[in-house]
Amino acid sequence: MTGSVASSYYGTYRTTEDVDVVVELPSWNVKEFCAKFPDPTWYVDEIAAAEAVRFYGMFNIIHNPSALKIDVIAVKEAPYHELRLDRARPVAAYGDRLIRFSTPEDVILSKLEFYKMGQSDKHIRDIARMFEMSGSSFDLVYIEMWAPRIGVSREWAMMKERLGLP
């Protein structure tokens, strides 16, 4: 779990239009994965899923009765993304069910990537709220190390200035 759901967990709640989930999905498992979301309850386009996996993109799963949209982000086989998945934390949600959430640092880096792509201020506001709630516990060295490696140095510098961080 990542995106606005995770930033709400680490910061303050805000409404969202979708749920962002990061998956490591090998191409040979796409058909089996999509079959776990059967019609008519769910909508998932197996071709779009296969393309997303092939090009490390995103595809949607929609829960038809509620119109809940899940953005499934297929991660690249790269050191950062593998580490990001390894670092995810189990969080109790929906009763006894554990869901793995990206760490706050990885949510911040992800939000910076999305901000860079679309310049939507909602990502910047999410990061600011995360820092307001618990920023003193964040591993800033980790963010400093990965920001240049994933191409968000400029965005991180802007965010640090906004937050008054050295």
Beta strands, then each sheet from edge to edge (+ up, - down):
strand 1: 18-23
strand 2: 42-44
strand 3: 58-63
strand 4: 68-74
strand 5: 89-92
strand 6: 98-101
sheet 1: 1+ 4+ 3- 2+
sheet 2: 5+ 6-
end
